[in-house]
Amino acid sequence: MKNNYAFKLAVPAILFGLVLSVPCFAQDQPASQDMNQAGQKMEQAGSNTADAAKDAYHGTARAVKDTTITARVKTALAGDKNVKASAIHVDTVAGVVTLNGQVPSPEIAQHVAQLAEQTKGVKGVNNQLLVASSESTQ
């Protein structure tokens, strides 16, 4: 009878302990899901950082190329006796050269555009040169 009494006490105690421990076991599921989500977010952040670094690299490389093209065009203009290079502003974006400033004639404006077009690396020319009127030069 002693064994029966101990059994009657032990079974409810064990069941009570299991009932109390269920919330502990239940928390393992959401914790692992939280860890999984955190890992995915960290992976995405790493991927975003890598993409940003690539974009920065390509942007810097493009800027260096554009600066090189601008220097080449300015050198070509400075070496031409028919062009007053100091009156012409050269800007390059993605290989497209924009020319601004004043020149004495339409022929000079066309000649400057041709010099720019013939420069290594130039993909296009946006000729915004203004021809100075004969009244303003007198």
Secondary structure, 3 states (H helix, E strand, C coil): CHHHHHHHHHHHHHHHHHHHHHHHHHHHHHHHHHHHHHHHHHHHHHHHHHHHHHHHHHHHHHHHHHHHHHHHHHHHHHCCCCCCHHHEEEEEECCEEEEEEEECCHHHHHHHHHHHHCCCCCCEEEEEEEECCCCCCC
